[in-house]
Amino acid sequence: MIKAEILDRKGAKKVQDIPKDVLELLNKGEIATVNLTEWLAVDQKELIEHTFPAIALTKALERINPHLTKLKNNSAMNSIKVIGKELFEYCFEHGSVEPTFTKLISHKADILRCYASYLLALNEDLDIEAKLKRSQELVSDSHFGVREVIWMALRPEVEKHLSIAIRILSKWTQSEDENIRRFTTEVTRPRGVWCKHLDSLKEKPEQALSILAPLMSDSSKYVRDSVGNWLNDASKSSPDFVKEFCNTWEKKSATKETLYILKRAKRTLEKKETL
């Protein structure tokens, strides 16, 4: 029985301040992380050694562990990518991609749900439409880490099938779920964070107008921040597009929500003007 004070914790601000009993439970996959500090602190090698046997993945450890050992930069994200990739290869060879995906997306340990993103993204038996459709459970996950990993995992697929992806994602902007709306801009950000740039959108950001326009007065700050960041990305390679876009939207929709987005969108442009 896990103590209520552990389940209700807010999380330490520094890794060294994470209580020993909390870290042990995190590494055993018995509780989810509650903030970025905990998410970064999890020993993923220990985590999979504790959790994989219970979901019939003991043999997968033999394939994954050598790759983790060789990893020069064993950051949380790099470890997730390596484990996700090697786990997919193992499951593909053993015909167990689907059952493993199902087990992972329902696991209480958020990082195990992160691995599920790669079982979906790397599955060449699914086209981009199927991958996006099946990703919604991860896109709308209650945990921030899962939501970030799924857009990073699917981003290369979105780049390869950009026009189809934009058509699908444009419809997602109407979702009542703010996490799904936010995904539409995060996965298509021209530059993004810790990920490959989308050169096509850097050069022609107007391709994503059908995604941006419906979100320009979004009620969610979580979404508005993402839209503003998207436009700020675009301003670094297509400044004229962003200037025109902002001018048009300031005239069309001078709500406080729109003005908030436009302020974030123009921060790089305004910084250049002051130099």
N, C-alpha and C positions, 0 to 999 in steps of 0.2 A: 504494500500500500504506500503510494507516494504522498508525502506530506502536503497539506493544503498550501503552506507557505512557499513550497517549491513550485507548485502548479500556478500559483497566483503571483509569482515574482515578476518584477519589471526588468530584471537583467542588469548585470554589472556594466559599468562604462569602460572598464579596462579588463583585458584578459586575465591579468594576475589577480583580479578581484573576484573572479568567478569562484563561488564556493566549491570545494573539492567534491562534495556529494552531488552537486548539480552537474559538474563536468563529467563525472562518472556516469550519470544517468543519460547525459547527452551522447556520450561515446558508445553507450550500449543501445542507443536508439529507443529508449524507454520514455523520453519526453522530447518535445519539439523545442527548437531554439526560439527565444522571444525577442532578440534584437541582433543587430549586425555583429556585435562583439562576440556573442555566443556562436553565431553562424560561422565566423572566421576561426573560432577556437576549436571546433570539433576535429578530432583526429579521425579522418575518414577511413584510414586503414583499419583502425580499431573498430570503427562503426560497422563496416561491412563484415568484419570477422565475427562480430557479435550477432548481426541481424540476418545475414545471407543464409546460414544453415536453416533457419526457421522457415524460409521461403524457397527451399529446395535449390539453393544456389551455392552449395559448398564447393562443388567442382569449379564454379566460375572464379573462385578466389585464386585458384592455381594459375589462371590466365591473367587476372588483374594485378595481383600483388607485385610481380616482377616489374610491371610498367610503373607502378607507384614508387617502387624503390629507385628506379632510374630517373624519376622526375626531378629535375634540377630546381625548379620553382614549384614547390608543393603548396601553392596558394589554394584556397578553398575552390575557386573557380577552375583552376587547372586540374585539380584532383577530380572534380565533378566531371569535367570533359573526358578525362582519361578513363575513369570508371564507367561513365556512360557509354563511351565508344567500345571499350573492350567487353562490357556486359552485352551490348547489342550484338557484337560479333559472336560471342559465346551462345547467346540465345538463338541467333539466326542459324548457327550450325546445328543446334539441337532442337530446332523447331519449337522453341518455347517463347518466342517474342510476345505473343498475345497474352498468355497466362501470366508471364512475368510482369508485363506492363500493368495488368489488372491488379496484381498484388502490390506493386510499388505505389500506384496512385492512391491506394487506400491506406497506406502505412502511416502510423502516427508520427514517425520521424520525418520532418520536412525534407531533409537532405535526400532521403530515399525517393521521395516524390520528385526531387530534382533530376535524379537519374532517369526517371521515366520519360523525361523530355527528349532524351537522346534515343531511346527505343522507338519513339515516334518519329523524330526528325530524320534519323538515318535509315528508316525503313523504305527501301526503294519499291516495295510492293504497293505503296500508297502514293497517289499523286498529290499535288499541292492542295487541291480542294479537300481531299480526305484528311490530310494532315492537319489542316487548319480546323476543320470541323471537329476532329477528335481531340484537338488541343484545348478546347474551351474549358474542360474541367480543370486543367492545369493553369490556364490563363486566369480563371476566376478563383484560384486557390486562395485560401485565407492567409497564407504565409507569403510575405514579401519575397523571400528567396526563390520560391517555386515560380512566382510570377516573373521574376527577372531572368531566371535560367531558361524558361520556355521561349521567351522572345529571342534570346541569344542563340538557342539551339535551332530555331526555325528560320533565323535570319538568312542563312545561305540559300535555303530553299525559296524564300521570298524573293531574293535577288535573282535567282535563276528563272523564276516564273512571275516576274514583277507585275505585268499587266493583269494577269489572272488574280494574283494576290490582292492587288488594289481594288479590283472589282468586288471581291468577296469582303475585304475589310471595310469597304465603304458602307456596306450594309450593317456591319458590326457597330458602326458609330451610333446607331439607333438603339443599341442595347440599353436596358435599364441598369445593367451592372457596370459600374465605373471602371472596374478592372478590365473588362472586355473592351470598353471604349479606349482606355489608355493603351492597351496592347496595340491598337491600330497605328498609333503614332510612334510608339517605342520600337516596334519591329521594322518600321520603315524610316527611322531617323537617318538623314543623309550621312551623318558622321557617327553618331552614337557614342557610347562609352565602352571601352574595353572590347571593341569589336571592329570588324572590317568595315570600311566605308562603303556606301552604296554609290558608286560613281555615277550611275544613271540618274539618280535623284539629286546628286550634287550639281550635275550639269543641267538637268531639266526638272526642277522641283515642281513645276506646274503639273506633272503627272499625278501628283498626290492631292490635287485640289479637292477631289471628291471625298477625301478623308478629312482634310483640314476644315473645309467650310462648315460642315455640320457641328463641329466642336468649338467654334469660335466664341460661343457664349456658354460653354459648358458649366453646369452647376457645381462640378467637382474640382476642387483645387488640385487634386491628384492628377486629373486629366489636363487641367489648364497648364500646369507646370510642364507636362510632357509636350503639349502643343507649342508652348513658347520655346522650349528647348529645340524642338524640331525646326522651327523657323530660324532660330539663332544659328543652328547648324547650317542651314541653307544660305544664310547671309554671308557666310565666309567664302562661298564659291559663286553664289548668285545674288549679290547684294541688290541689284536693280529689281529682281523679282520680289524680294522681301520688302523693299521700300514701297513698291507699287501695291503689293498685297496689303501691307499695313495701312497705307493711305486709304485704300478702298474700304477696308473693314472698319476703319475709324469713322468713316462717313456713313457706312451702312448700318453699323451696330455699335453705337457708343455706350454700351452697357459697361458696368464696372468689371464684369467678367471678361469682356473683350479687351478692355483697356489694360487689364492685368496681363493678359496673354501678350498683347502688343508691346508692353514695356519689357517683358522678358525676351521677346523676339528681337528687339532692337538694341539689346545691350552691347553686342559686339560692334554694330554699326556706330552707335553713339560714342563708344570708346575710341574708335578710329578717328572720329570727327574732332575729338578733343586733343589728339596728339599733334 
